[in-house]
Amino acid sequence: MNNPLKNFVCFVAERDGINDKAALSKDVSVRFGLTRDRSVFYCADFAVRYSSSVRPNFSNTVLSLSNLKKFDDRPFIVCLVTPTVNHCFLANTTLLKKISHTSQQLRENNIKGSFNGSDIIRNFEGIPNNAANLERLFEIHAGIGFEGNLARFEVAPIFRPLVG
């Protein structure tokens, strides 16, 4: 795993039980010198969006597809803050099942819609989507990219993985 990403994962894990996404995002931003773009914190090496839930499964809206497009060239991590554990999931477009909202209008020249926590694939081709596999999953995504996934979302708003 690249050093900034590995350091991020370790730093977030050290704060398991913080149960406060605002406090965690502040700690991470200071430690890694992240820039904030509305709800996304980013640097050259990765971007992160924080969510919170009582359980590791969550269905609230995470981000718009047009906003994700700006960060899809680097690991895009959703950090889910729960009472006991901070979970990290890769949420680049390859790791999304579907685009949930307003996807009927989604076209190459009209990037619309957003994704929910429940739209993030938790196991991709036998690889668990967790902190230990962020880099491996991103390498797969990098070979497909935003444009390759956009075509998939346009054809089938509800995507079912080919494997698994």
C-alpha positions in Angstrom: 0.0 0.0 0.0 1.4 3.4 -0.8 2.6 5.3 2.2 0.1 8.1 2.4 -2.8 5.7 2.0 -1.3 3.2 4.5 -0.7 6.0 7.0 -4.3 7.3 6.5 -5.7 3.8 7.2 -3.5 3.4 10.3 -4.4 6.8 11.6 -8.1 6.2 11.2 -7.9 2.8 12.9 -6.1 4.3 15.8 -9.2 6.5 16.3 -11.7 3.6 16.4 -14.4 4.5 18.9 -14.2 8.2 18.4 -17.8 8.1 17.2 -17.7 11.7 15.9 -17.1 12.2 12.2 -16.5 15.9 12.6 -13.7 15.3 15.1 -12.2 12.5 13.0 -12.3 14.6 9.8 -10.6 17.5 11.6 -7.9 15.2 13.1 -7.2 13.6 9.6 -7.3 16.9 7.8 -4.7 18.4 10.2 -2.5 15.3 10.1 -2.5 14.9 6.3 -3.0 18.5 5.2 -6.2 17.8 3.4 -8.1 20.4 1.4 -11.9 20.5 1.8 -14.3 20.7 -1.2 -17.7 20.8 0.4 -18.1 17.3 2.0 -14.9 15.8 0.5 -11.4 16.1 2.0 -8.6 15.4 -0.4 -4.9 15.5 -1.3 -2.9 14.3 -4.3 -2.9 10.7 -2.9 -6.5 10.1 -1.9 -9.9 11.7 -1.1 -12.2 10.9 1.7 -15.9 11.4 2.6 -17.1 10.8 6.1 -20.4 9.2 7.1 -21.7 8.0 10.4 -24.0 5.2 11.4 -24.8 2.9 14.3 -23.9 -0.1 12.2 -21.4 -0.9 9.4 -24.3 -0.9 6.9 -25.7 2.5 5.9 -28.0 3.7 3.1 -27.8 7.5 3.3 -26.6 9.4 0.3 -22.9 9.7 0.1 -22.0 11.9 -2.9 -23.1 13.0 -6.3 -21.6 11.3 -9.3 -20.4 14.7 -10.7 -18.5 15.4 -7.5 -17.0 11.9 -7.4 -15.8 12.5 -11.0 -13.4 15.1 -9.7 -11.7 12.6 -7.4 -12.1 9.3 -9.3 -8.4 9.4 -10.4 -7.2 8.6 -6.9 -8.5 6.3 -4.1 -11.8 7.7 -3.0 -12.6 6.4 0.5 -15.8 6.5 2.4 -14.9 6.5 6.0 -17.9 5.2 8.0 -17.7 6.2 11.6 -19.6 3.9 14.0 -19.6 3.8 17.8 -16.7 1.3 18.0 -15.0 1.0 14.6 -14.1 3.4 11.7 -14.7 1.5 8.5 -12.9 2.4 5.2 -14.5 1.5 1.9 -13.2 2.3 -1.6 -16.0 4.1 -3.4 -14.5 4.9 -6.8 -16.9 4.3 -9.6 -15.8 0.7 -10.2 -16.9 -0.1 -6.7 -20.4 1.2 -7.1 -23.4 -1.1 -7.9 -25.5 1.7 -9.3 -26.2 5.4 -9.3 -29.3 5.8 -7.2 -30.8 9.3 -7.7 -31.8 10.9 -11.1 -29.9 8.2 -13.0 -32.6 8.3 -15.7 -31.1 11.5 -17.0 -27.5 10.2 -16.8 -25.6 10.5 -20.1 -21.9 11.1 -21.0 -22.6 14.7 -21.5 -25.0 15.0 -18.5 -23.4 13.6 -15.4 -26.3 13.2 -13.0 -27.2 11.2 -9.9 -25.7 10.2 -6.7 -24.8 7.1 -4.8 -25.8 5.8 -1.4 -23.8 3.8 1.2 -25.7 0.7 0.2 -24.6 1.2 -3.4 -20.9 0.6 -2.5 -19.9 -3.0 -3.4 -18.6 -4.7 -0.2 -16.9 -7.6 -2.0 -15.5 -7.1 -5.5 -14.4 -10.3 -7.5 -13.7 -12.0 -4.2 -11.8 -9.1 -2.6 -13.4 -7.6 0.5 -13.8 -3.9 0.2 -12.0 -2.9 3.4 -9.0 -0.9 4.6 -6.6 -3.8 3.9 -7.5 -3.9 0.2 -7.9 -0.2 -0.7 -4.8 -0.1 -2.9 -5.5 -3.5 -4.6 -9.1 -2.4 -5.4 -7.9 1.0 -6.7 -5.5 -0.7 -9.1 -8.4 -2.6 -10.6 -10.4 0.7 -10.8 -7.5 2.5 -12.4 -7.7 0.1 -15.3 -11.3 0.9 -16.0 -11.6 4.6 -14.9 -14.5 7.0 -14.8 -15.4 6.8 -18.5 -15.5 3.0 -18.5 -17.8 3.0 -15.6 -20.0 5.8 -16.9 -20.8 3.7 -19.9 -21.9 0.8 -17.5 -24.2 3.2 -15.5 -25.8 4.5 -18.7 -26.6 1.1 -20.1 -27.7 -0.5 -16.8 -28.5 1.9 -13.9 -28.8 -1.1 -11.7 -25.4 -2.9 -12.1 -24.9 -6.5 -11.1 -21.2 -7.6 -10.9 -20.2 -10.1 -13.5 -18.3 -12.1 -11.0 -19.5 -13.2 -7.5 
